[in-house]
Amino acid sequence: MVDGERALRVWLWASLVCNMGIIVTGAVVRLTSSGLGCPTWPKCSEDSYVPHEAYGINGVIEFGNRLLTFVLIIAALGAFIAAWRNRGVRSRLWWITLGIGIGIPFQGVIGGITVLTQLNPFVVALHLLLSVALIVICVWSIQVASRPDRIPVAPLQKAAVIATFVASMLAIWVGTVVTGSGPHAGDLKAVRTGFDIEAVARLHGLSAWLVVALTLVTLWLVRRNAELRKVMLIVLGTVLLQGAIGYIQYFLGVPAVIVALHMVGLSLLTAAVSWPLVITSRSTHADQPGADAPTAVRAS
């Protein structure tokens, strides 16, 4: 059973890493103008599932990203089977891994719609946001598998954790609007949102500063809880790193390499802000903000 539990955690981590990685590879497709390297879906062309030589490197990149969906499916299936073998069909983890498994093919369908709509920026944004949601669920699955005892926190502390998470998701969503309004559309013929890029970039910057402020507030509220303080310091470091990359790409004119790093930061930020959300539980019996860390109680 111990080996089975270890295998379960390995599969869950693999699923998380794969879902984080697909965000980065999707960015590579967009940054190399390979979004329509395969001009149709589910086939690459009207008469072939694989790219023709005439499609060049763009077809290879786009087709390669499509193939990575199968890697995600394998990781999700492995996690699902491991959860079934070790926890049973009535466990919360079984349902969570089932949800991840369902989400990945659905993600593939949305990816197909992005191609069929000629990279409509709003559909592209939805494609990314679903990957973000899957990362959050993967982090949740790891929490359920590795630490069933959540940390009880005072209502104000939990509210701060939730607010930081929500603000981070808001900043990510606004970031997709910026992406849909600027360069690197994935194809030279792809349409843009029509929004003023300077305006939405400033709005994105404000949302990022809101995340920084709420992270600092949360860190102060949990400052005497050693474990949560460490977690929030990691969140703060991730937020600041992502913000720094964002400003660098803005002032350098959004070079492709920096944009790719920003997408790496996005996946790391999503995982980081999800962890304090899933490991804490609101408790009116918990110590007030600033008190020493209470003893964890079973909450899952």
C-alpha positions as CSV (number, residue, x, y, z in Angstrom):
1,M,0.0,0.0,0.0
2,V,2.9,2.3,0.8
3,D,4.3,1.8,-2.7
4,G,0.8,2.3,-4.2
5,E,0.5,5.6,-2.3
6,R,3.9,6.7,-3.6
7,A,3.0,5.8,-7.1
8,L,-0.2,7.8,-6.7
9,R,1.7,10.9,-5.7
10,V,4.1,10.4,-8.6
11,W,1.2,10.3,-11.1
12,L,-0.5,13.3,-9.5
13,W,2.7,15.3,-9.7
14,A,3.2,14.2,-13.3
15,S,-0.3,15.4,-14.2
16,L,0.4,18.8,-12.6
17,V,3.8,19.2,-14.4
18,C,2.2,18.2,-17.7
19,N,-0.6,20.7,-17.4
20,M,1.9,23.4,-16.5
21,G,4.1,22.4,-19.4
22,I,1.3,22.6,-22.0
23,I,0.9,26.3,-21.2
24,V,4.5,26.9,-22.1
25,T,4.4,24.8,-25.3
26,G,1.2,26.5,-26.3
27,A,3.0,29.8,-25.9
28,V,5.8,28.5,-28.2
29,V,3.2,27.7,-30.8
30,R,1.9,31.3,-30.6
31,L,5.3,33.0,-30.4
32,T,6.6,31.1,-33.5
33,S,3.4,32.1,-35.5
34,S,2.6,28.4,-35.7
35,G,-1.0,28.7,-34.5
36,L,-2.3,27.7,-37.9
37,G,0.6,25.4,-38.8
38,C,-2.1,22.8,-39.1
39,P,-4.9,24.8,-40.7
40,T,-7.8,22.5,-39.7
41,W,-8.9,20.2,-36.9
42,P,-8.9,17.3,-35.9
43,K,-6.8,16.6,-39.0
44,C,-3.8,18.7,-39.7
45,S,-5.0,19.2,-43.2
46,E,-8.2,18.2,-45.1
47,D,-6.5,14.9,-46.2
48,S,-4.0,14.1,-43.5
49,Y,-3.6,13.9,-39.8
50,V,0.1,14.8,-40.0
51,P,1.6,17.9,-41.5
52,H,2.7,18.1,-45.1
53,E,6.3,19.1,-45.9
54,A,4.8,22.3,-47.4
55,Y,3.7,23.4,-43.9
56,G,7.4,23.6,-42.8
57,I,8.5,24.1,-39.2
58,N,5.2,25.8,-38.3
59,G,3.3,22.6,-39.1
60,V,5.7,20.5,-37.0
61,I,5.4,22.8,-34.0
62,E,1.6,22.9,-34.1
63,F,1.3,19.2,-34.7
64,G,3.8,18.5,-31.9
65,N,1.8,20.5,-29.5
66,R,-1.3,18.5,-30.4
67,L,0.5,15.3,-29.7
68,L,1.3,16.5,-26.2
69,T,-2.3,16.2,-25.4
70,F,-1.9,12.5,-25.3
71,V,0.9,12.9,-22.8
72,L,-1.5,14.8,-20.5
73,I,-4.1,12.0,-21.0
74,I,-1.6,9.3,-20.0
75,A,-0.7,11.2,-16.9
76,A,-4.3,11.9,-16.0
77,L,-5.3,8.2,-16.7
78,G,-2.4,7.0,-14.5
79,A,-3.5,9.3,-11.7
80,F,-7.1,8.1,-12.0
81,I,-6.2,4.4,-12.0
82,A,-3.8,4.9,-9.0
83,A,-6.6,6.8,-7.1
84,W,-9.0,4.0,-7.9
85,R,-6.6,1.3,-6.7
86,N,-5.5,3.0,-3.5
87,R,-8.5,5.1,-2.4
88,G,-11.5,3.5,-4.1
89,V,-14.4,5.0,-6.1
90,R,-16.0,6.7,-3.2
91,S,-13.0,8.8,-2.3
92,R,-12.8,12.5,-3.0
93,L,-9.5,11.9,-4.9
94,W,-11.2,9.5,-7.3
95,W,-13.7,12.2,-8.3
96,I,-11.0,14.9,-8.6
97,T,-8.8,12.8,-10.9
98,L,-11.9,11.9,-12.9
99,G,-12.5,15.6,-13.4
100,I,-9.0,16.2,-14.5
101,G,-9.3,13.3,-17.0
102,I,-12.5,14.8,-18.4
103,G,-11.0,18.3,-18.6
104,I,-8.1,17.3,-20.8
105,P,-10.1,16.0,-23.9
106,F,-12.4,19.0,-23.4
107,Q,-9.3,21.2,-23.6
108,G,-8.3,19.5,-26.8
109,V,-11.7,20.4,-28.3
110,I,-11.3,24.0,-27.3
111,G,-7.9,23.9,-29.0
112,G,-9.6,22.6,-32.1
113,I,-12.1,25.5,-32.0
114,T,-9.3,28.0,-31.8
115,V,-8.0,26.6,-35.1
116,L,-11.4,26.5,-36.7
117,T,-12.1,30.1,-35.6
118,Q,-8.7,31.2,-37.1
119,L,-7.3,31.9,-33.6
120,N,-10.1,34.1,-32.3
121,P,-8.4,35.8,-29.3
122,F,-11.3,35.2,-26.9
123,V,-11.3,31.4,-27.7
124,V,-7.5,31.4,-27.3
125,A,-8.0,33.0,-23.9
126,L,-10.5,30.3,-22.9
127,H,-8.0,27.7,-24.0
128,L,-5.4,29.1,-21.6
129,L,-7.8,29.6,-18.8
130,L,-8.9,26.0,-18.8
131,S,-5.3,25.0,-18.5
132,V,-5.1,27.3,-15.5
133,A,-8.2,25.7,-13.9
134,L,-6.7,22.2,-14.5
135,I,-3.5,23.3,-12.7
136,V,-5.6,24.4,-9.7
137,I,-7.4,21.1,-9.6
138,C,-4.1,19.2,-9.9
139,V,-2.7,21.1,-6.9
140,W,-5.9,20.2,-5.0
141,S,-5.4,16.5,-5.9
142,I,-1.9,16.6,-4.5
143,Q,-3.2,18.2,-1.2
144,V,-5.8,15.5,-0.8
145,A,-3.3,12.7,-1.5
146,S,-0.4,14.0,0.6
147,R,-1.9,15.9,3.5
148,P,-5.5,15.1,4.5
149,D,-5.1,17.4,7.5
150,R,-5.8,21.0,6.5
151,I,-4.6,23.9,8.6
152,P,-7.4,25.6,10.4
153,V,-7.2,29.3,10.2
154,A,-9.2,32.3,11.5
155,P,-11.9,33.6,9.1
156,L,-9.9,36.7,8.3
157,Q,-6.9,34.7,7.4
158,K,-8.9,32.4,5.1
159,A,-10.6,35.4,3.5
160,A,-7.1,36.9,2.8
161,V,-6.0,33.6,1.2
162,I,-9.1,33.5,-0.9
163,A,-8.8,37.1,-1.9
164,T,-5.2,36.6,-3.0
165,F,-6.2,33.6,-5.1
166,V,-9.1,35.4,-6.7
167,A,-7.0,38.5,-7.5
168,S,-4.4,36.2,-9.1
169,M,-7.0,34.6,-11.3
170,L,-8.3,38.1,-12.2
171,A,-4.8,39.2,-13.2
172,I,-4.3,36.1,-15.3
173,W,-7.6,36.8,-17.1
174,V,-6.7,40.4,-17.8
175,G,-3.4,39.1,-19.0
176,T,-5.2,37.1,-21.7
177,V,-6.9,40.3,-22.8
178,V,-3.5,41.9,-23.2
179,T,-2.2,39.0,-25.1
180,G,-5.3,39.1,-27.4
181,S,-4.7,42.8,-28.0
182,G,-1.0,42.8,-28.8
183,P,1.5,41.1,-31.0
184,H,2.4,37.4,-31.1
185,A,-1.1,36.4,-32.2
186,G,0.0,32.9,-33.4
187,D,-0.5,33.8,-37.1
188,L,0.0,37.0,-39.1
189,K,-3.6,36.8,-40.3
190,A,-5.2,36.3,-36.8
191,V,-7.6,38.9,-35.6
192,R,-7.0,40.9,-32.4
193,T,-9.5,42.0,-29.7
194,G,-9.5,45.6,-30.9
195,F,-8.8,46.9,-27.4
196,D,-6.2,49.6,-26.9
197,I,-3.1,47.7,-25.9
198,E,-1.7,50.5,-23.6
199,A,-5.0,50.6,-21.7
200,V,-5.3,46.9,-21.1
201,A,-1.6,46.6,-20.2
202,R,-2.1,49.3,-17.5
203,L,-5.1,47.5,-16.2
204,H,-3.1,44.3,-16.1
205,G,-0.4,46.1,-14.2
206,L,-2.9,47.3,-11.6
207,S,-4.3,43.8,-11.2
208,A,-0.8,42.5,-10.6
209,W,-0.1,45.2,-8.0
210,L,-3.4,44.1,-6.3
211,V,-2.0,40.6,-6.1
212,V,1.2,41.9,-4.5
213,A,-0.7,43.9,-1.9
214,L,-3.0,41.1,-1.0
215,T,-0.1,38.6,-0.7
216,L,1.7,41.0,1.7
217,V,-1.5,41.4,3.7
218,T,-2.0,37.6,3.9
219,L,1.7,37.1,4.8
220,W,1.3,39.6,7.7
221,L,-1.9,37.9,9.0
222,V,-0.2,34.5,9.1
223,R,3.2,35.7,10.2
224,R,3.3,33.6,13.4
225,N,2.2,30.4,11.7
226,A,5.5,29.0,10.6
227,E,4.2,26.7,7.8
228,L,1.8,29.2,6.3
229,R,4.4,32.0,6.5
230,K,6.8,29.8,4.5
231,V,4.1,29.1,1.9
232,M,3.2,32.7,1.6
233,L,6.8,33.7,1.2
234,I,7.0,31.3,-1.7
235,V,3.9,32.9,-3.1
236,L,5.3,36.4,-2.7
237,G,8.6,35.4,-4.4
238,T,6.6,33.9,-7.3
239,V,4.4,37.0,-7.6
240,L,7.4,39.4,-7.6
241,L,9.3,37.3,-10.1
242,Q,6.3,37.1,-12.5
243,G,5.7,40.9,-12.1
244,A,9.4,41.6,-12.8
245,I,9.3,39.5,-16.0
246,G,6.1,41.3,-17.0
247,Y,7.6,44.7,-16.7
248,I,10.8,43.6,-18.5
249,Q,8.7,42.3,-21.5
250,Y,6.7,45.5,-21.6
251,F,9.7,47.9,-21.6
252,L,11.6,45.7,-24.1
253,G,8.7,45.6,-26.5
254,V,7.5,42.1,-25.7
255,P,10.3,40.0,-27.2
256,A,9.3,36.4,-27.7
257,V,11.8,34.9,-25.3
258,I,10.7,37.1,-22.4
259,V,7.0,36.4,-23.2
260,A,7.8,32.6,-23.0
261,L,9.4,33.2,-19.6
262,H,6.2,35.1,-18.5
263,M,4.2,32.0,-19.4
264,V,6.5,29.8,-17.3
265,G,5.9,32.3,-14.5
266,L,2.1,32.1,-15.1
267,S,2.1,28.4,-14.6
268,L,4.3,28.6,-11.5
269,L,2.1,31.4,-10.1
270,T,-1.1,29.5,-10.6
271,A,0.3,26.5,-8.6
272,A,1.8,28.7,-5.9
273,V,-1.4,30.7,-5.1
274,S,-3.5,27.5,-5.2
275,W,-1.5,25.7,-2.5
276,P,-2.4,28.0,0.5
277,L,-6.0,27.9,-0.8
278,V,-6.2,24.1,-0.6
279,I,-4.2,23.4,2.6
280,T,-6.2,25.8,4.8
281,S,-9.7,25.5,6.2
282,R,-11.8,28.2,7.8
283,S,-12.4,27.7,11.5
284,T,-14.0,29.9,14.0
285,H,-12.2,28.0,16.7
286,A,-8.8,28.8,15.2
287,D,-6.5,31.3,16.8
288,Q,-6.8,34.9,15.7
289,P,-4.5,36.4,13.1
290,G,-0.9,36.5,14.3
291,A,-1.3,33.7,16.8
292,D,1.0,30.7,16.8
293,A,0.1,27.9,14.4
294,P,-2.7,25.7,15.7
295,T,-2.8,22.0,15.6
296,A,-4.1,20.7,12.3
297,V,-7.5,19.0,12.2
298,R,-8.8,16.6,9.7
299,A,-10.8,18.5,7.1
300,S,-11.0,16.4,4.0
